[in-house]
Amino acid sequence: MGLFQRGRRSDEAGITGLETAIVLIAFVVVAAVFAFVVLSTGLFSSERGKDTVYAGLAKTRGSMALTGGIIAESNTTKVTAIKLTLTLAAGGDSVNLNPSDTNNRTVISYADTGHSNNNLTYTTSVITGDSDKLLEPGEMLEVTIDLTQDSGINLVANSTFTLELKPPQGSYIVVQRTIPASINQSVLNLN
């Protein structure tokens, strides 16, 4: 009976150790594969998220902002010009406001209840900054929109209009205003 127990004990110890080692190695291999899959998926997802954030930032980086009031010039019967002052939004990239640049310039659109124009004539003048008509950080440019160049525009008292300033890249500015009830002055503040 002692021989039987001794043999059984030595056989169990060897098989139990070998089985335990195989199971442990299997767990380690499965855990390593699972960890690799989880890390790969996480890295891929975070890379796609980063691309989305950068695309959104690129879209808004060229944003301009209105500074000050919007001024309308009148001949006492209708509005002949609109003036507005622009600066860059915080962190924005430069915006081309040179009206003579035909390839890569800001386009100004006009719309009211009876007329629209997708390319208004405008001029720019520098208030602060250099004279290159490129709106850069820290600069202010005044944009004067000549409404007499389009015979379909008839801004009289109580007229509502919309302007869209669309830079070559980045988000655009929408300005909607109503002309006052009395336009017998040559300069009107449209705030």
Stockholm file with secondary structure:
# STOCKHOLM 1.0

chainA/1-191         MGLFQRGRRSDEAGITGLETAIVLIAFVVVAAVFAFVVLSTGLFSSERGKDTVYAGLAKTRGSMALTGGIIAESNTTKVTAIKLTLTLAAGGDSVNLNPSDTNNRTVISYADTGHSNNNLTYTTSVITGDSDKLLEPGEMLEVTIDLTQDSGINLVANSTFTLELKPPQGSYIVVQRTIPASINQSVLNLN
#=GR chainA/1-191 SS CHHHHHHHHHHHHHHHHHHHHHHHHHHHHHHHHHHHHHHHHHHHHHHHHHHHHHHHHHHHTTCEEECSCCEEEECSSSEEEEEEEEEECTTCCCEECCTTCSSSCCEEEEECSSCEESSCCEEEEEEESCSSSEECTTCEEEEEEEGGGCTTCCCCTTCEEEEEEECSSSCCEEEEEECCSCCCSSEEECC
#=GC SS_cons         CHHHHHHHHHHHHHHHHHHHHHHHHHHHHHHHHHHHHHHHHHHHHHHHHHHHHHHHHHHHTTCEEECSCCEEEECSSSEEEEEEEEEECTTCCCEECCTTCSSSCCEEEEECSSCEESSCCEEEEEEESCSSSEECTTCEEEEEEEGGGCTTCCCCTTCEEEEEEECSSSCCEEEEEECCSCCCSSEEECC
//
